[in-house]
C-alpha cells in the first residue's frame, strides 16, 4: 500500500495499528459520529459511534493477552473531492502473547469515507464472507 499516494490507504494502516494495539480510542477515531456498520458479528447493524464503540470495547476486551494482526490485500480505492470508497480482502490473525499465530479468518470489507476537518472518516462500513450453499456455513478462508 502506498500511503503517500492514497490517503485512504493511510486509514487502513491506522486501522491495522489500532487493532493490534487494542486501542479503542484510536480505532473509534477512524469513524464518523454517524457511522453505520454492517459487521459480521452479533448485531444486524451498529448505528452511531457510541454503538460502534461498545462493540469495539467488547472485541478488544475479549482478547485477553492475545492481539489481532490485520492484513489488507488487493485494496482498491476511488477518491473524489470529499468522498471515498475502499474495498479489500482482510485477514484477521489471532496472535499469542509470544507472537505465535493461533488462528485466522478472512473477510471482505467495503468502507465509505467522507473528508472532514479532522481528516477522512468512515461513515459506512460493510464486512462479509461468502456462504457455502451446500452447508450454509460461512467461508472464513479465501
C-alpha positions in Angstrom: 0.0 0.0 0.0 1.4 3.4 -1.0 0.0 5.6 1.8 1.6 8.7 0.4 -0.2 8.3 -3.0 -3.6 7.5 -1.5 -4.7 8.9 1.9 -7.4 6.3 2.2 -4.7 3.7 2.5 -3.4 5.6 5.5 -6.8 5.0 7.1 -6.3 1.2 6.6 -2.8 1.5 8.0 -4.2 3.3 11.1 -7.0 0.6 11.4 -4.3 -2.1 11.5 -2.3 -0.3 14.1 -5.3 0.4 16.4 -6.5 -3.2 16.3 -3.0 -4.6 17.0 -2.6 -2.1 19.9 -6.2 -2.8 21.1 -6.5 1.0 21.2 -10.3 1.7 21.4 -9.9 5.4 21.1 -7.6 5.3 18.1 -9.9 2.8 16.4 -13.1 4.7 17.0 -11.4 7.9 15.9 -11.3 6.5 12.4 -15.1 6.6 12.2 -17.6 9.5 11.8 -20.1 10.1 14.6 -22.9 8.8 12.3 -21.2 5.5 11.4 -23.5 2.8 10.1 -21.7 -0.5 10.2 -22.9 -3.9 8.8 -20.5 -6.1 10.7 -20.1 -9.9 10.6 -20.7 -10.5 14.3 -23.5 -10.2 16.7 -25.7 -7.2 15.7 -27.5 -6.7 12.5 -26.3 -3.1 12.4 -24.3 -0.7 14.6 -25.7 2.8 14.3 -23.7 5.7 15.7 -20.3 5.9 17.2 -21.5 5.0 20.7 -22.9 1.7 19.5 -19.7 1.1 17.5 -17.5 1.9 20.5 -19.3 -0.6 22.7 -18.7 -3.3 20.0 -15.0 -2.4 19.8 -14.6 -2.4 23.6 -16.2 -5.8 23.7 -14.0 -7.1 20.9 -10.7 -5.8 22.3 -11.7 -6.7 25.8 -12.3 -10.3 24.8 -8.8 -10.8 23.5 -7.1 -11.1 26.9 -3.3 -11.4 26.3 -3.9 -12.1 22.6 -3.6 -9.5 19.8 -5.0 -9.3 16.4 -2.8 -8.7 13.4 -4.8 -7.3 10.4 -3.6 -7.6 6.8 -5.4 -5.9 3.9 -4.8 -7.2 0.4 -5.9 -6.1 -3.0 -7.2 -2.8 -1.6 -8.8 -0.6 -4.2 -9.9 3.0 -3.7 -11.9 5.6 -5.5 -11.5 9.1 -4.2 -13.3 12.2 -5.2 -13.1 15.6 -3.6 -14.8 14.8 -0.3 -16.0 11.2 -0.6 -14.0 7.9 -1.0 -14.7 4.2 -1.2 -12.3 1.4 -0.4 -12.8 -2.3 -0.7 -10.3 -5.0 0.1 -9.8 -8.5 1.4 -8.8 -8.5 5.1 -7.2 -11.2 7.2 -7.5 -11.2 11.0 -4.9 -13.3 12.7 -5.0 -14.0 16.5 -1.5 -13.8 17.8 -0.4 -15.1 21.3 1.5 -13.0 23.8 4.6 -14.9 22.5 3.9 -13.9 18.9 2.5 -17.3 17.7 -0.3 -17.3 15.2 -3.2 -19.1 16.8 -5.9 -18.8 14.2 -7.1 -16.6 11.3 -10.0 -15.7 9.2 -10.6 -13.8 6.0 -13.3 -11.3 5.3 -14.3 -8.8 2.6 -14.6 -5.2 3.6 -16.0 -2.1 2.0 -15.9 1.3 3.6 -17.2 4.7 2.5 -15.4 7.8 3.9 -16.0 11.5 3.9 -13.5 14.3 4.2 -13.9 16.2 7.4 -12.0 18.9 9.3 -10.3 16.0 11.1 -9.4 14.1 8.0 -11.0 11.1 6.3 -13.7 9.4 8.5 -15.5 6.1 7.8 -19.3 6.7 7.8 -20.3 3.4 6.4 -18.6 0.0 6.7 -19.7 -3.4 5.5 -17.9 -6.7 6.2 -18.9 -10.0 4.8 -17.8 -13.5 4.0 -19.4 -15.9 1.5 -21.8 -18.7 2.5 -21.2 -22.2 1.2 -24.5 -23.1 -0.4 -24.2 -26.8 0.4 -23.6 -26.4 4.1 -24.9 -22.9 4.6 -21.7 -22.3 6.7 -19.7 -19.1 6.5 -16.5 -19.5 4.5 -13.7 -17.9 6.5 -10.8 -18.8 4.3 -10.3 -17.2 0.9 
